[in-house]
Amino acid sequence: MPQLQGKLLFGAEKHGRQLDHFIWSCTRAYPVRHAFSLGDGKPLPNELTTSEAKAMLKKAADFGVDNLFISGAGWTGEPLMRPDFLEIIRYVAELGLSPYVKVTGWHFDRRVAKELAAANCKAIICFAGLKETDAKLRGREAFEDSINATQLCKEMGIPFAVSVINTKYVAHQVTALVNFAIERGASSFHLASLIPQPIDLENQLRILGPLEPTPQEREDQLEEIYQLNRKVHGKILIVPYEMFNNRLLKTKEPNRELRSTCSMCDNLYKNEWLEILEDGKAYACAPLGLEFGDIRTDSLEEIMGRMRSSERLKWLADRSNLKGKCGVCNFQSICGGCRARAYIYTKDPHNQDPACVYRPPKRDVKT
């Protein structure tokens, strides 16, 4: 079983709260189909009602949540498709929570921005690349909608991140996109993985697979981001959402203290990560189907306690079960690859991460 590396304190541990990340994918609905859209864009019939959503958020506030994220399900789910979105945001403010709200830019107008500012929200604004690339993947006017959202956030004093979906079309746009985010006034830039997503698992490889960058392109992006972080230090935080970024960091800075960024693994030792899907089901990792309760009926203490004692979670987190390159990798303790991505590509959660280009020193590869 993996052990935590050293005595590093992050997030909730530092701030005296119980749970570091609470993610609510509030709806599957989206207004416009994009190249990477999953599902039919319609809300599920059993999505949390307004009263159920408020009860869930009250549980989160009472339990103690450090980082609350409200987003749509998948890359194109849009929180503003919920008719009660602004009512929920007002209630979040009453509870004293300060959420991150992830939006596509659709219908993000001055009224929405004022409500987010009043509720002390932060925004994560999605793009699919520079203007031509964005139009190719999201259609006409989506780029302008997201630009408008950044402008309104800037005017209203809402801290925001520019989040770019990592596809083969942005493989060579990283520097330009970071400069774009700086120009827009973003506090951070996220390069976010396309696979895995928490919904429509059976169709992800067919729909999203052809859009993925190659392993070498990912590696080049991480190298570029490392150099950019050194160059623009203090101007913007650049975050690549790749498990194996730790490998690159350790290679560049051997004395740097790191630990695995696998939230699923961390849940065995502390309250790190909880995903609530639109139907109220609670997951440690939704793409792997690691369900541990229903927020409608269960307390957060019950849900997180089940994770802590889960034999299946221990089995999935055990590095000795890894196969292929991941099974013999010398960076296993601080990486381990993305288990959900391995599952989506190979149907085996212990297989090697197909997105990683690294070849470990020659050993007998486990199968």
C-alpha angles and dihedrals in degrees: 000000000000119000127214111257109244124311100308115159120207137175112319092022089059096043099045095246127133104230127038104197127023112177121189117190093198102188144002091216120116130175101219131026115241131192090262099040118133124204127009098293094248124122116251114253091236100050115138113281121228093263092046091049091051091049089052092050091049088054089051093050093047092047093048118249122195100191121025117188124190115191142141120265114270123356097305104038107121122209090204088066086075108091089213096051097113092043088054092048090053090051091049088056091051088055091053094243121141107206135191110233117202114208139173094216094253111142091349097153137160093274091055092046092051091052092049091048092049090051093050092241129164120218133221108198119199127224131169095211139293117338101281093041092047091052090050093054104029103025133241120329095012090104091051090049091055092045088053090052091053091049093050092047090051092049093048096044094246111154108231143182128214107227117195122194107232109235133149087263093067096040091111099031101076099108092043091048093049090050089048090053091050091050091051091053098249119165092211143013121217125197100197128197118246093209129076109044125171097238141053093022094172092061102037097093093047095047103031103026095077090053096054121111117240120260090252091051089052091050091050090049092053091050090049092049092050091055092043092052089056092046099047097033109157095018099076140349112240115203122186110195098217125122092216094056084093089064091056092046092051091048091052096040110027093181094052113116111231139165133194114284092212104127091190089061094045091056088072090067107025142004099275112143138015125174119197113192124209092268093056097254113144122224141183087200117000097195088058092047092240097161119174106173148313121282090214092066108014132073121232088244090059094045096047091042091057090052092050092055099035114131090197091054090049090050092051093046095048106110091203088070094059118117138203117011092342089058093061101027118134089216093055096117094058098033124016093174127253108304093193093053090048089053095049092050100039108012087238114102092199095055122110117281104261092208096062119095096189119118112204121219109289112281135139103291112228117234 
